[in-house]
């Protein structure tokens, strides 16, 4: 088990297409290589030090959910977790082990597909102002972290920098076409319902989550990471109590620490102390073990 976080990654001789907040994307010709680093961001700033094994949690959880759903929901994965690396990548096996995924070159849709089952984050903020979330009217009298009567689909635009912007369904339909928008809404709600029920049996509430879809060979497929602590809000079921901010398995712990500092939330970000790194790593690993029933 490595205790040194993977922060930066270059693979000599292999073209890097993109370096995001967490993921590095490399071109393998007719395929892509996704590598989840151990970087962690908060308030749209990447911390100078990372969380050891975080990238493994993100990748292996995505593999787990793909294994459970690929019989009814096509996805972009070309190689399973246990498959050997292609020969061209074998020299980098130590760096890639557990944190890489070979995927199809799909064309991503221009929207994020967000499903909310509980009232939290920007949804709670909007509800207090207008009793709506992304324009969807909700019952009166809900409190922070209330479970919604039924899960709602709340799309957002994609932002290369800064925050994604919540948009009404009609605007999503204008961006990707009404048929595609209707299809991803149905698939997103079905996938959320499936994952919510699985997670609840494992002691985790999925408050909300973000899915991405793309087009490959004229087919709509699930892409990107799926149902991880970075793309979802996971709450421990045994500590759930509506009416307050919830304990969580994601990087909220890091945000809460940063809020105690005299920092203006612009780069450069401060280094995280060892205690915060260790506690955050424990939360990611705990989420993985609860959901999958196995140790990483």
N, C-alpha and C positions, 0 to 999 in steps of 0.2 A: 504494500500500500504506500503510494507516494504521499509525502507530506509537503512537497514543494509544488505550489500551484503553477500551472501552465498559463502564462500570461500572453506571450507572443509566440507565433509559430510561422516559420517559413519552411517550405519544402523545396530545396534546390532542384531545379530542372522542371518543376511543376508550377504552372502559372496560377498565381492567386488572383481571383476575380474581385473579391470583396473582403473587407475586414470590418465587421459590424461591432456592436457593443460587446457581444459575446462570441459570435461565430466567425470562423474563417471559411471562405468558400474558394475551392480550387477547381480548375478546369481539367477534366480527364478526357477531353475530346467529345465523345457522345454522352458523357455522364458528368455529374458534379460530385465533388467530395466536400461534405460538410464536416467541419471539425468544431466541436464546442470547447472553447477554452474555459479556464477557471476565472475569467474576468467577471467582475460584478459592477453594476452601475446603480446609481441612485440619483434622483433629481436630474436625470439626463447627463450625468457625469460619470466617467469610468474611474473607479477607485484605482490607485497605483498598485495596490496589492490585491490578490484574489483570494478565492475560497478553494482550498485543495479538494479535488475530486468533484467539484460542482459540475464541470462539463461532462463527467461520466454519468452523474445523476440525470442530467438533462437528456443525454443520448440514450441511455439504457431505459429510462422511463418511456421515451418515445417509442423505442423498439417494443416495449411491453404492450403499450396501447395498440400499436400497429398489429402485433400478433393477435390481439383479442378481436380486432375489428376488420382485418383486411378481407374477410370472407364476404362482407357486405358493403364495405366502403373502400374503394381503391385508393391507394396512396402512392407517394413518389419513391418509396424505398425499393432499391434494386438488390441489396444484399442484407441478409439477416445478421443479427448480432454475432452469431457463432461462425459465420462464413469466413474463410481465409481472405486476407487482403490480396488484391491483384499484385502481380509481380512487381510492377512499377512502384508500388507503395510499401513493399516489404522492408526496404532499408529504413523506413521511418516507423516501423511497427511499435517501438517503445513509446513514441510520442502519440501515436494514433490509437493505441489500444484502449478500447472501452469508450472512446469519446468521438469516434468518427462514424459517418454513415454515407454510403454511396447511393446517389439518388438520380432520378430522371431529370432531364432538363425541361421542366415544365414552365409554362408562361403564367406567372402569378397574377391573380385577379387584383384589381386596384382597390380592393376593400379588405379590411380586417373583419372577421366574423366573430363577434363577441356574444356570448350567451350569459345572462345573469339569472341566477336562481335565488339570490339574496340581495338585500339593499345595502350596498357598500360603495366606498370610493366616490367617483364622480356621480354615480347614480344616486347615492344618498344626498349628495350636495344639491343635485337638480330637484330631487323629490321635495326637499325642504322648501325650495323656492316656488315650485309650480305643481307639486303632486304628480309629476310625470318623470319618466326616465326615457331620454331620447324621443320625447314627444309621445310616449305611450302612457296613457293615464292609468294610474294605479289607485287602489282603494285608499280612503283616508285612514289616518290613525296608525300607519306603520312607523316603526322606530328604526334606528340604526341597526343593521344586521338582521332585520326581519326577513323570514323566508317569504318569497313572493308566492301568490296564489298559484301561479304557473310560471315556468321559466320564460324569459323574453329574449328575443333576438335583437341586438342593438348594434348595427354595423358602425364602422368608423373608417375614416380615410387613413391612408398610410402616410406617415411623416418620416422623411429621411433623417431629419433632425427635429428635436423638440417632441411635443406630445401629439399623438393621434387625436383626431377630432371626431367626436360622436356625430353621426348624421342620421336623418330619418330614413326609413326604408325606401321611400320614393326616390331619394337622392342616390341611394345605393343602386336601385334599379336603373336609374339614368346612367350611372357609371359603367355597369357591367351588363346591362340588358335585363328586362323583367323576367325572362325565363331562367337565366343563370341566378339572378338574385333570389328568386323563389326556391330554386333547387338548393342553394347553399343555406338558406334559412331552414329548410326542412332537414337537411343533413346535419346542420349544426345543432339543432334542437334534439334530434335523435341521438347524436353522439354524446351530447351533454347528459341527456337522460340516462344513457347506458353507463357512462362513467360515474355519474352522481350515485347511482344505485350500487355500483361496485365499491366505490370509495366509502360510502356510508357503512357498508358491512365491515369495512376495515378501519372504522373509527375516524374517518376524515370527511368533512363537509366541503364540497367544491362550491364556493360562493359564486364565482364567475370564472370564465376562461375565454381565451382567444384562440380561434382557429384560423388557418389560412388555407385557401384552395387555389388550385391552378388548373390550366388546361394542358393536356398532353395527348397527342394523337386524337384531337377533337373530343377527348373525354375529360370530364370534371373529376379531379382527384384531390385528396387531402395532401398538403405539403407542409414543410417546416416542422418544427418540434410540436409536440401535442401533449396537452395535459401534464405539464411540468410545473414546478414551483415558480418558474420564471414567466410562464404564460397563463398562470391560474392563481386564484386566491384560495389557498387550502387552509381550513380551520380545523383544529382538533375537536371532534364531536363532543368529547366529555367535558370540555371547558366552554362550550357554546352557551352564550347568554345574550339574548336580544336586548338592545337598548344601550349598547356600549361598543367600543372598538374591541375586536376579537384578537386573541392570540393567534398566530399564524405560522405556517411552515415556510413562508417565502422570505424575501429580503426586507420585510417590514422591520425586522430587528435592526438591520443596518440603518434604515431610514430613521428609526427612533433614536439610535445613538447619534447620528449626524445632527439631528434637531437640537441636541444638547450643546453643540459646538458653536463658537462664534465664527461661522463660515457662511459666505453669501451664496452658496449653491452654484458657483460658477467655477470652471477649471482654473487652476489645478485643484483636484480634490485631495482631501487629507488622507493619509494612510490609516487603515483600520488597525486598532490595537489587537494583539494576539487573542485576547479574551473574546472580542467581538467576532473575529475570524473563526475561532473554535466553536462558539455557540451557533453561529450561522451554518457552519459545516454540519453540525449535529442535527440541525433542523432539516437540511436538505436530505441527509442520509436517513433520518427518521421517516420522512415522507416517502422515500423510495421503499424502505423496508415494510412500512405499513401497507402501501398500495400493492406491492408485488408479493409480499410474504416471504421474501428472501433477502439475504444480506448482499451488499454490492461487493 
